[in-house]
Amino acid sequence: MAEHQSPKPESNPPSPHPAMGSSIPQKRAYEDEHIPAVSSPLNPDVTSSRQSRVKEKAPIHREQREKKESLKKRESKASSVNGADFSRGTPDRNIGGGGKYDGPLTSSASVLGPPRYNMLPAPKPLDYQPPRGPVLTPHHTKPTLKPEDEPTQFYEISEYVHNRKGFRYIHCVADPAFPSSHYYRQSETEPFVPCISFGDSSPHILFDQSAKQITTEKGFRMARANVSVREGRWYWECRITSGVGGAGPEGAEPSTGTDSKANSQAVRSGGHVRIGWARREANLEAPVGFDAYSYGLRDVAGQKVHQSRPKNFFQAGEDIKEGDVIGLEINLPSLGMHRKVVEGHYNPAVDVSDDVEDHGAETPDVVRDRIPVPYKNNNYFEQVEYQPTKDLEDLMNPSPLAASSASNGAATDPPPNPTHPLVPLRTLPGSSINIYRNGKFVGTPFTDLLSFLPPASKPLAQPGTREGLDDGMLGYFPAISVYRGGAAEVNLGPDFWYPPVEDEDVDMVGPETRTKKPRPVCERYNEQIAEDITYDLVDEVDFWLRDGGVSQPKPNLVNDPTRAATLGPSSPSQN
């Protein structure tokens, strides 16, 4: 029997430090996950060790996955490139072969130009027709203030685009004189007079045929005029044709007793009206004075309203009743002073007079980011609308934490002023709104109005939107809001029911605004059209220069059988 042999023990590997005894434990290298976050006296080389290990790691190369377009985007792309009609409101600038933006004329960031899309098809003969107004469908009639006059017929409008969902729409028409601008330029529509705008109003507003009287069967809805004011003294009137103090639907007069329920029912029967001035950011589905972008006057108790906070203005017990004519005057500084405020260059100690000239070569350009789109046999310029800013929303609805901090004595944000650190909260020095009732001065409910020039006004944030641009239509608009049968009529001049009188004490002392008598808003309407024509010509020249000074071929309309029906005997550029 073989003798059992036990296995021989394996010899230990030689120590890397033969001089040291084998009984001394050796320091083991740290694993990456066990390296301390902070070096210590016992591990002073942690950071360098970690950095060296990071450098030793090879970068991981992952294969990029191809991103597929959605069905909706493919359909939009096909319709926008191949067809004349657009399936989406705003063309995508990133679509290959269509929607490409040429960029400004120069590469300098200080020179801006309007956007230009290469996807627009050539205009059709019908595009050269003058823009058509909305379709008016009779809705109901309301009795007038004078029984001997005919009742006022109100209409529901259709086949028309309203400003909504963050976009603004302006009529445009094709014109052979503008080949570099894709033949499109801005145009007015019926009734071709200063009035309440069909498009810049809530869809629930009902109009009379002249677009100077409005009403609604819904809650408070707002409508703005088709004229904005940007500097100077301006005046317009509003007559309450149905409101507080009017007869109910059965013709019953409001109660004069002490029964508050009967009085409130009588007030509700005539509806309500609020009037004032509003910016473009003001909500059309709310009354004037609802937010920080409008200043309004209530018919009940004649209160002034701003940011939904009513305050007493008329004498106690006085209402704005049916038949009253309310005159509204606004005073704004010059655009030069306005720009000093929003740019942070205003100094109250130095800028004591409004004598800032604003017609030099360094005046900021008016840039209109817009594109023509077809809708219901009409063409419109579509552009991104200016939207409410968070700073003014916080001003209207302050945080509870800020209120508690203020009660504890902590520092709070200053109120709106011309040098406020936040641009949207900067006010215009010397600005105010004056109120007249039946030709008599009542008072000044609002002073230090909020500024509106960029960057105080910002467009809706979305891809391709450029901030800090003025499109020439920023300003304060005459505005009216009506409620459940309330009705009002505007008079933008020049034949006022109660003409304003000359004022020897003029607050505004600038060369552009120094007038003893406020100007009627209707005069601003003609200036506005002249400015639009100028801006269209400037854009046409800008596009022409981008093309290298080469004129585009004009459309051949001479032999077109529809020319007589579309253009008429005169040139299409006459409108």
C-alpha positions as CSV (number, residue, x, y, z in Angstrom):
1,M,0.0,0.0,0.0
2,A,1.4,3.3,-1.1
3,E,2.3,5.7,1.6
4,H,0.0,8.8,1.7
5,Q,1.8,12.1,1.0
6,S,0.3,15.4,2.1
7,P,0.5,18.3,-0.4
8,K,3.4,20.7,-0.1
9,P,2.4,24.2,1.0
10,E,2.8,26.8,-1.7
11,S,5.4,29.5,-1.2
12,N,4.3,33.0,-0.7
13,P,5.2,35.5,-3.5
14,P,8.1,37.7,-2.8
15,S,7.3,40.9,-1.0
16,P,7.7,44.0,-3.1
17,H,9.5,45.5,-0.1
18,P,12.0,42.9,1.1
19,A,13.4,45.2,3.6
20,M,10.1,45.4,5.4
21,G,8.8,42.7,7.6
22,S,6.0,40.5,6.2
23,S,4.0,41.2,9.4
24,I,3.4,44.8,8.4
25,P,0.1,45.2,6.4
26,Q,0.4,46.8,3.0
27,K,-1.7,49.8,1.8
28,R,-4.1,48.7,-0.9
29,A,-5.0,51.0,-3.7
30,Y,-8.4,52.6,-3.4
31,E,-11.3,51.6,-5.7
32,D,-13.0,54.4,-7.6
33,E,-16.1,54.0,-5.6
34,H,-14.3,54.1,-2.3
35,I,-12.2,57.2,-2.9
36,P,-13.1,59.9,-0.3
37,A,-14.8,62.9,-1.7
38,V,-12.4,65.3,0.2
39,S,-8.7,64.8,0.7
40,S,-7.4,64.6,4.2
41,P,-4.0,64.6,5.9
42,L,-4.0,60.8,5.6
43,N,-5.0,60.8,2.0
44,P,-3.5,64.0,0.5
45,D,-3.3,62.5,-3.1
46,V,-7.0,61.7,-3.4
47,T,-7.8,64.4,-5.9
48,S,-4.9,63.8,-8.1
49,S,-5.5,60.1,-8.0
50,R,-9.1,60.5,-9.0
51,Q,-8.2,62.9,-11.8
52,S,-5.6,60.5,-13.2
53,R,-8.1,57.7,-13.1
54,V,-10.7,59.8,-14.9
55,K,-8.2,60.7,-17.6
56,E,-7.3,57.1,-18.1
57,K,-10.9,56.1,-18.8
58,A,-11.6,56.0,-22.6
59,P,-14.6,57.9,-23.7
60,I,-17.6,55.8,-24.5
61,H,-18.8,56.2,-28.1
62,R,-22.5,55.5,-28.6
63,E,-24.1,55.2,-31.9
64,Q,-26.5,58.0,-32.6
65,R,-30.0,56.9,-33.1
66,E,-31.8,58.4,-36.1
67,K,-34.7,60.7,-35.1
68,K,-37.8,60.1,-37.1
69,E,-40.4,62.7,-37.8
70,S,-43.9,62.3,-36.5
71,L,-46.8,61.8,-38.8
72,K,-48.2,65.3,-38.0
73,K,-44.9,66.9,-38.9
74,R,-44.6,65.0,-42.1
75,E,-48.1,66.0,-43.2
76,S,-47.3,69.6,-42.3
77,K,-44.1,69.5,-44.2
78,A,-45.7,68.1,-47.3
79,S,-48.6,70.6,-47.4
80,S,-46.4,73.6,-46.7
81,V,-43.9,72.8,-49.5
82,N,-46.1,71.4,-52.2
83,G,-49.3,73.3,-51.8
84,A,-50.3,76.9,-51.7
85,D,-52.4,76.6,-48.6
86,F,-50.7,76.1,-45.2
87,S,-51.9,73.4,-42.8
88,R,-50.4,75.1,-39.9
89,G,-50.6,78.7,-38.7
90,T,-46.8,79.4,-38.5
91,P,-44.5,77.6,-41.0
92,D,-41.6,75.7,-39.5
93,R,-38.3,77.5,-40.2
94,N,-36.4,74.3,-39.8
95,I,-38.1,72.4,-42.6
96,G,-35.7,71.6,-45.4
97,G,-36.4,73.5,-48.6
98,G,-39.1,75.6,-47.0
99,G,-39.4,78.0,-44.2
100,K,-35.8,78.9,-44.4
101,Y,-34.9,82.2,-42.8
102,D,-32.4,84.3,-44.8
103,G,-31.3,86.3,-41.8
104,P,-30.6,90.0,-41.6
105,L,-28.8,92.0,-44.3
106,T,-25.5,92.0,-42.5
107,S,-23.9,89.7,-40.0
108,S,-23.6,92.5,-37.4
109,A,-25.7,91.9,-34.4
110,S,-26.6,95.6,-34.2
111,V,-28.4,95.6,-37.6
112,L,-31.7,93.7,-37.6
113,G,-33.9,92.9,-40.5
114,P,-37.3,91.3,-40.9
115,P,-37.5,87.5,-41.5
116,R,-37.9,86.2,-44.9
117,Y,-39.3,82.8,-45.8
118,N,-38.5,81.0,-49.1
119,M,-41.5,78.7,-49.0
120,L,-44.2,81.1,-50.0
121,P,-45.9,80.3,-53.3
122,A,-46.6,83.0,-55.9
123,P,-49.7,85.0,-55.2
124,K,-52.8,84.0,-57.2
125,P,-55.0,86.6,-59.0
126,L,-57.5,86.7,-56.2
127,D,-54.8,87.7,-53.8
128,Y,-54.6,91.1,-55.5
129,Q,-58.1,91.9,-54.4
130,P,-58.6,94.5,-51.7
131,P,-59.2,92.8,-48.3
132,R,-62.8,92.0,-47.5
133,G,-64.4,92.7,-44.1
134,P,-66.1,90.1,-42.0
135,V,-69.5,88.6,-42.8
136,L,-72.2,90.3,-40.7
137,T,-75.0,88.1,-39.5
138,P,-77.9,90.0,-37.8
139,H,-78.2,88.9,-34.2
140,H,-80.6,91.3,-32.3
141,T,-81.6,94.9,-32.0
142,K,-81.4,97.3,-29.0
143,P,-83.4,100.4,-28.5
144,T,-81.5,103.7,-28.7
145,L,-81.4,106.5,-26.2
146,K,-83.8,108.5,-28.2
147,P,-87.2,106.7,-28.6
148,E,-87.8,108.4,-32.0
149,D,-84.6,106.9,-33.5
150,E,-84.5,103.5,-35.1
151,P,-83.2,100.6,-32.9
152,T,-79.6,99.7,-33.3
153,Q,-79.0,96.4,-35.2
154,F,-76.1,94.3,-33.8
155,Y,-74.3,91.7,-35.8
156,E,-72.3,88.6,-35.2
157,I,-69.1,88.5,-37.2
158,S,-67.7,85.5,-39.0
159,E,-65.2,84.6,-41.7
160,Y,-62.7,86.7,-39.8
161,V,-59.5,86.0,-37.9
162,H,-59.3,87.1,-34.2
163,N,-56.1,87.8,-32.4
164,R,-55.8,84.8,-30.0
165,K,-53.6,81.9,-28.9
166,G,-50.5,84.1,-28.8
167,F,-50.8,85.3,-32.4
168,R,-51.8,88.6,-34.0
169,Y,-53.3,88.9,-37.5
170,I,-53.3,91.9,-39.8
171,H,-54.8,92.1,-43.3
172,C,-52.4,92.1,-46.2
173,V,-52.8,92.2,-50.0
174,A,-50.6,91.2,-52.9
175,D,-49.1,94.1,-54.8
176,P,-46.9,93.9,-58.0
177,A,-44.9,96.9,-56.7
178,F,-43.4,94.7,-53.9
179,P,-41.8,91.7,-55.7
180,S,-38.9,91.3,-53.1
181,S,-41.4,91.1,-50.3
182,H,-43.2,88.1,-52.0
183,Y,-45.6,90.8,-53.3
184,Y,-47.4,91.2,-50.0
185,R,-47.9,94.4,-48.0
186,Q,-50.1,95.5,-45.2
187,S,-53.6,96.9,-45.9
188,E,-56.6,98.2,-44.1
189,T,-60.1,96.7,-44.4
190,E,-63.7,97.9,-44.2
191,P,-65.0,100.3,-43.0
192,F,-61.6,102.2,-43.5
193,V,-62.2,104.5,-40.6
194,P,-60.9,104.6,-37.0
195,C,-63.3,102.4,-35.0
196,I,-63.4,99.3,-32.8
197,S,-61.3,96.5,-34.4
198,F,-63.1,93.4,-35.6
199,G,-60.0,91.2,-35.1
200,D,-58.7,92.7,-31.9
201,S,-61.7,91.8,-29.9
202,S,-63.3,88.9,-28.2
203,P,-65.2,86.5,-30.5
204,H,-68.3,87.1,-28.3
205,I,-68.4,90.8,-29.1
206,L,-71.3,92.0,-31.2
207,F,-70.9,95.0,-33.5
208,D,-73.1,97.4,-35.3
209,Q,-72.5,98.0,-39.0
210,S,-70.2,101.0,-38.4
211,A,-68.1,99.1,-35.8
212,K,-68.5,102.0,-33.3
213,Q,-71.1,100.3,-31.1
214,I,-70.6,97.0,-29.3
215,T,-72.4,94.7,-26.9
216,T,-72.4,91.1,-25.7
217,E,-74.7,88.5,-24.1
218,K,-71.8,86.9,-22.3
219,G,-69.7,88.0,-19.3
220,F,-67.2,90.7,-19.5
221,R,-65.5,90.8,-22.9
222,M,-63.1,93.4,-24.2
223,A,-62.6,95.1,-27.6
224,R,-59.8,97.5,-28.6
225,A,-59.7,100.2,-31.2
226,N,-57.8,99.8,-34.4
227,V,-55.5,102.8,-33.3
228,S,-52.7,102.9,-30.8
229,V,-51.1,105.9,-29.3
230,R,-47.4,106.0,-28.3
231,E,-46.6,109.6,-27.3
232,G,-48.4,112.9,-26.8
233,R,-51.8,113.9,-25.7
234,W,-54.9,112.1,-27.1
235,Y,-58.6,112.1,-26.5
236,W,-61.6,110.0,-27.3
237,E,-65.2,109.7,-26.0
238,C,-67.5,106.8,-25.0
239,R,-71.2,107.1,-24.6
240,I,-73.1,104.5,-22.5
241,T,-76.1,103.3,-24.6
242,S,-77.1,100.5,-22.2
243,G,-75.9,100.1,-18.6
244,V,-76.6,101.3,-15.1
245,G,-79.9,103.2,-14.8
246,G,-81.4,101.7,-17.9
247,A,-84.7,99.9,-18.4
248,G,-84.9,96.1,-17.9
249,P,-85.8,93.6,-20.7
250,E,-89.5,94.2,-20.1
251,G,-89.1,98.0,-20.2
252,A,-89.4,98.4,-16.4
253,E,-87.5,101.3,-14.9
254,P,-85.0,100.5,-12.2
255,S,-86.2,100.7,-8.6
256,T,-85.5,103.8,-6.6
257,G,-86.4,102.3,-3.2
258,T,-84.2,101.0,-0.5
259,D,-84.5,97.3,-1.6
260,S,-80.9,96.4,-2.5
261,K,-82.0,93.2,-4.2
262,A,-84.4,95.1,-6.4
263,N,-81.8,97.7,-7.2
264,S,-79.2,95.0,-8.0
265,Q,-81.7,93.3,-10.3
266,A,-82.3,96.5,-12.1
267,V,-78.6,97.1,-12.5
268,R,-78.1,93.7,-13.9
269,S,-80.9,94.1,-16.4
270,G,-79.1,97.0,-18.2
271,G,-75.7,95.3,-18.2
272,H,-72.4,96.9,-17.4
273,V,-69.7,98.8,-19.2
274,R,-66.0,99.5,-18.4
275,I,-63.9,101.9,-20.4
276,G,-60.3,102.9,-20.5
277,W,-56.9,102.4,-22.1
278,A,-55.3,99.0,-22.7
279,R,-52.0,97.6,-24.1
280,R,-51.8,94.6,-26.5
281,E,-51.0,92.2,-23.6
282,A,-54.4,92.9,-21.9
283,N,-56.7,89.9,-21.8
284,L,-59.6,90.3,-24.3
285,E,-61.7,87.8,-22.3
286,A,-61.7,90.0,-19.2
287,P,-62.8,93.6,-18.3
288,V,-60.7,96.7,-18.7
289,G,-58.5,97.1,-15.6
290,F,-58.4,93.3,-15.0
291,D,-54.6,93.1,-15.1
292,A,-51.6,95.4,-15.1
293,Y,-51.9,96.0,-18.9
294,S,-55.0,98.2,-18.8
295,Y,-56.5,101.1,-16.8
296,G,-60.3,101.1,-16.5
297,L,-63.3,103.0,-15.1
298,R,-66.3,101.1,-13.7
299,D,-69.8,102.2,-14.3
300,V,-70.8,101.2,-10.7
301,A,-69.9,103.9,-8.3
302,G,-67.5,105.4,-10.9
303,Q,-64.6,103.5,-9.5
304,K,-61.1,103.3,-11.1
305,V,-59.8,99.8,-11.6
306,H,-56.2,98.6,-12.2
307,Q,-55.0,95.0,-11.6
308,S,-58.5,94.1,-10.5
309,R,-58.4,96.5,-7.6
310,P,-61.3,99.0,-7.6
311,K,-60.8,102.3,-5.8
312,N,-63.1,105.2,-5.3
313,F,-62.8,107.9,-7.9
314,F,-66.2,109.6,-8.5
315,Q,-68.0,111.2,-5.6
316,A,-69.9,108.8,-3.3
317,G,-73.2,107.7,-4.7
318,E,-72.5,108.6,-8.3
319,D,-72.6,106.0,-11.1
320,I,-71.8,106.2,-14.8
321,K,-75.3,105.8,-16.2
322,E,-77.0,105.4,-19.6
323,G,-76.6,108.5,-21.7
324,D,-73.4,109.7,-20.0
325,V,-70.5,110.6,-22.2
326,I,-67.1,109.9,-20.7
327,G,-64.1,111.6,-22.2
328,L,-60.7,109.9,-21.8
329,E,-57.4,111.8,-22.2
330,I,-54.0,110.1,-22.1
331,N,-50.7,111.9,-21.7
332,L,-47.5,110.1,-22.7
333,P,-43.9,111.3,-22.9
334,S,-41.9,111.3,-26.1
335,L,-40.5,108.0,-27.4
336,G,-37.1,109.4,-26.8
337,M,-37.8,109.8,-23.1
338,H,-39.6,106.4,-23.1
339,R,-36.5,104.6,-24.5
340,K,-34.3,106.3,-21.9
341,V,-36.5,104.7,-19.2
342,V,-36.6,101.2,-20.6
343,E,-32.8,101.3,-21.5
344,G,-31.9,102.4,-17.9
345,H,-30.6,105.8,-18.9
346,Y,-33.2,107.9,-17.2
347,N,-32.0,110.1,-14.4
348,P,-34.7,112.0,-12.5
349,A,-32.3,114.7,-11.5
350,V,-31.2,115.5,-15.0
351,D,-34.2,114.5,-17.2
352,V,-36.5,117.1,-15.8
353,S,-38.0,118.1,-19.2
354,D,-39.3,115.9,-22.0
355,D,-37.2,117.5,-24.8
356,V,-35.5,114.3,-26.0
357,E,-35.3,114.1,-29.8
358,D,-36.1,110.6,-31.2
359,H,-35.6,111.0,-34.9
360,G,-31.9,110.5,-35.4
361,A,-30.0,107.8,-37.2
362,E,-29.6,105.8,-33.9
363,T,-33.3,105.4,-33.4
364,P,-34.2,101.7,-33.0
365,D,-35.6,100.1,-36.1
366,V,-39.2,98.9,-36.3
367,V,-38.9,95.2,-37.2
368,R,-42.0,93.1,-37.9
369,D,-41.5,89.3,-37.7
370,R,-44.5,88.1,-39.7
371,I,-45.5,85.9,-42.6
372,P,-48.6,86.1,-44.9
373,V,-51.0,83.2,-44.5
374,P,-54.3,82.6,-46.4
375,Y,-57.7,82.2,-44.6
376,K,-61.2,82.3,-45.9
377,N,-60.4,84.1,-49.2
378,N,-58.3,86.6,-47.4
379,N,-54.6,87.0,-46.6
380,Y,-53.3,87.9,-43.2
381,F,-49.9,88.7,-41.8
382,E,-49.4,86.4,-38.8
383,Q,-47.0,87.4,-36.1
384,V,-46.2,86.3,-32.6
385,E,-48.1,88.5,-30.1
386,Y,-46.6,90.1,-27.0
387,Q,-47.5,88.2,-23.9
388,P,-47.8,89.0,-20.1
389,T,-44.6,88.9,-18.2
390,K,-44.0,87.1,-14.9
391,D,-42.9,90.3,-13.3
392,L,-46.3,92.0,-13.8
393,E,-48.1,88.8,-12.9
394,D,-46.2,88.8,-9.6
395,L,-47.1,92.5,-9.1
396,M,-50.8,91.7,-9.5
397,N,-50.7,88.5,-7.4
398,P,-47.9,88.9,-4.9
399,S,-46.5,85.9,-3.2
400,P,-47.7,85.2,0.4
401,L,-44.1,84.8,1.5
402,A,-43.3,88.3,0.3
403,A,-46.3,89.6,2.3
404,S,-45.2,87.8,5.4
405,S,-41.6,89.1,5.0
406,A,-42.9,92.6,4.7
407,S,-44.9,92.3,7.9
408,N,-41.8,91.1,9.7
409,G,-39.9,94.2,8.6
410,A,-37.9,92.6,5.8
411,A,-36.9,94.5,2.7
412,T,-39.4,94.3,-0.1
413,D,-39.3,95.2,-3.8
414,P,-39.9,98.9,-4.5
415,P,-43.2,99.9,-6.2
416,P,-43.2,100.6,-9.9
417,N,-41.1,103.7,-10.8
418,P,-39.0,105.0,-13.7
419,T,-35.8,103.5,-12.4
420,H,-37.1,100.1,-11.1
421,P,-34.6,97.3,-11.4
422,L,-37.2,95.2,-13.4
423,V,-37.9,96.8,-16.8
424,P,-41.6,95.8,-17.0
425,L,-42.2,97.6,-13.7
426,R,-40.7,100.9,-14.9
427,T,-43.2,103.8,-15.3
428,L,-43.3,106.7,-17.7
429,P,-42.6,110.1,-16.1
430,G,-45.3,112.6,-16.6
431,S,-47.8,110.1,-17.9
432,S,-51.4,110.3,-16.8
433,I,-55.1,109.6,-17.7
434,N,-57.7,112.3,-17.3
435,I,-61.4,111.7,-17.1
436,Y,-64.3,114.0,-18.2
437,R,-68.0,113.5,-17.7
438,N,-70.4,115.2,-20.1
439,G,-67.7,117.8,-20.9
440,K,-66.7,118.5,-17.2
441,F,-63.4,117.5,-15.8
442,V,-63.7,114.9,-13.1
443,G,-60.1,114.1,-12.2
444,T,-56.9,112.2,-12.9
445,P,-57.4,108.6,-11.7
446,F,-54.1,107.2,-13.0
447,T,-50.5,108.6,-13.2
448,D,-47.1,107.0,-13.9
449,L,-48.4,104.5,-16.4
450,L,-46.3,101.4,-17.1
451,S,-43.9,101.5,-20.0
452,F,-44.6,99.4,-23.1
453,L,-41.5,99.6,-25.4
454,P,-39.2,96.5,-25.4
455,P,-37.9,95.0,-23.3
456,A,-40.8,96.0,-21.2
457,S,-43.0,94.0,-23.7
458,K,-41.9,90.6,-24.7
459,P,-43.4,88.2,-27.4
460,L,-44.5,84.7,-26.7
461,A,-41.5,82.5,-26.0
462,Q,-41.2,79.9,-28.7
463,P,-38.5,78.7,-31.2
464,G,-37.5,81.4,-33.6
465,T,-39.0,84.3,-31.6
466,R,-36.8,87.3,-31.2
467,E,-37.1,89.5,-28.2
468,G,-36.4,93.2,-27.8
469,L,-38.1,94.3,-31.1
470,D,-40.7,97.0,-31.6
471,D,-43.2,96.2,-34.4
472,G,-44.5,99.8,-34.5
473,M,-47.9,99.0,-33.0
474,L,-47.0,98.9,-29.3
475,G,-48.8,101.5,-27.2
476,Y,-52.1,102.2,-25.5
477,F,-55.4,101.5,-27.3
478,P,-58.9,102.9,-26.5
479,A,-60.7,99.9,-24.9
480,I,-64.2,99.0,-23.9
481,S,-65.5,95.9,-22.1
482,V,-69.2,95.1,-21.9
483,Y,-71.2,92.7,-19.7
484,R,-74.5,90.9,-20.4
485,G,-76.3,93.4,-22.5
486,G,-74.2,96.4,-21.7
487,A,-73.6,98.5,-24.8
488,A,-71.4,101.5,-25.6
489,E,-70.5,103.7,-28.6
490,V,-67.1,105.2,-29.3
491,N,-66.3,108.6,-30.8
492,L,-62.6,108.8,-31.8
493,G,-63.1,112.3,-33.3
494,P,-62.9,114.8,-34.8
495,D,-66.6,115.8,-34.1
496,F,-66.9,115.1,-30.4
497,W,-70.1,115.3,-28.4
498,Y,-68.2,117.3,-25.8
499,P,-65.0,118.7,-27.4
500,P,-62.0,119.1,-25.1
501,V,-61.1,122.6,-24.2
502,E,-57.6,124.2,-24.4
503,D,-55.5,123.8,-21.3
504,E,-53.0,126.5,-20.5
505,D,-51.3,124.3,-17.8
506,V,-49.6,121.6,-19.9
507,D,-47.5,119.0,-18.0
508,M,-45.8,117.7,-21.2
509,V,-43.1,120.2,-22.3
510,G,-41.4,118.2,-25.1
511,P,-41.4,119.4,-28.7
512,E,-43.6,116.5,-29.9
513,T,-46.1,116.6,-27.1
514,R,-46.5,120.2,-26.2
515,T,-50.1,121.0,-27.1
516,K,-52.7,123.0,-25.3
517,K,-55.4,120.8,-26.5
518,P,-55.4,117.0,-26.8
519,R,-55.5,115.6,-30.3
520,P,-58.4,113.4,-31.4
521,V,-57.4,109.7,-31.8
522,C,-58.7,109.7,-35.3
523,E,-55.6,111.8,-36.4
524,R,-53.4,109.0,-35.1
525,Y,-55.2,106.6,-37.5
526,N,-53.9,108.5,-40.5
527,E,-50.4,108.7,-39.1
528,Q,-50.5,105.0,-38.4
529,I,-51.3,104.2,-42.1
530,A,-48.5,106.5,-43.2
531,E,-46.1,104.6,-40.9
532,D,-47.3,101.2,-42.2
533,I,-46.6,102.3,-45.8
534,T,-43.1,103.5,-44.8
535,Y,-42.3,100.3,-43.0
536,D,-43.5,98.3,-46.0
537,L,-41.2,100.3,-48.3
538,V,-38.2,99.9,-46.0
539,D,-38.8,96.1,-45.8
540,E,-39.0,96.0,-49.6
541,V,-35.7,97.8,-50.0
542,D,-34.1,95.6,-47.4
543,F,-35.2,92.4,-49.2
544,W,-34.1,93.9,-52.5
545,L,-30.6,94.5,-51.1
546,R,-30.5,90.9,-49.8
547,D,-31.1,89.8,-53.4
548,G,-28.1,91.7,-54.6
549,G,-30.0,94.6,-55.9
550,V,-31.7,92.4,-58.5
551,S,-35.5,93.0,-59.0
552,Q,-37.7,89.9,-59.0
553,P,-39.9,89.3,-62.1
554,K,-43.3,90.8,-61.7
555,P,-46.4,88.6,-62.2
556,N,-47.9,88.6,-65.7
557,L,-51.4,89.9,-65.1
558,V,-51.9,91.8,-68.4
559,N,-53.5,88.8,-70.2
560,D,-55.3,87.4,-67.2
561,P,-59.0,87.4,-67.8
562,T,-59.7,87.9,-64.1
563,R,-57.6,91.1,-63.9
564,A,-60.6,93.4,-64.4
565,A,-62.5,91.5,-61.6
566,T,-59.5,91.4,-59.2
567,L,-57.6,94.6,-59.8
568,G,-60.2,96.9,-61.2
569,P,-59.4,99.9,-63.4
570,S,-56.9,101.3,-61.0
571,S,-53.6,100.1,-59.6
572,P,-53.7,97.5,-56.8
573,S,-51.3,99.7,-54.8
574,Q,-53.9,102.4,-54.3
575,N,-55.4,100.7,-51.2
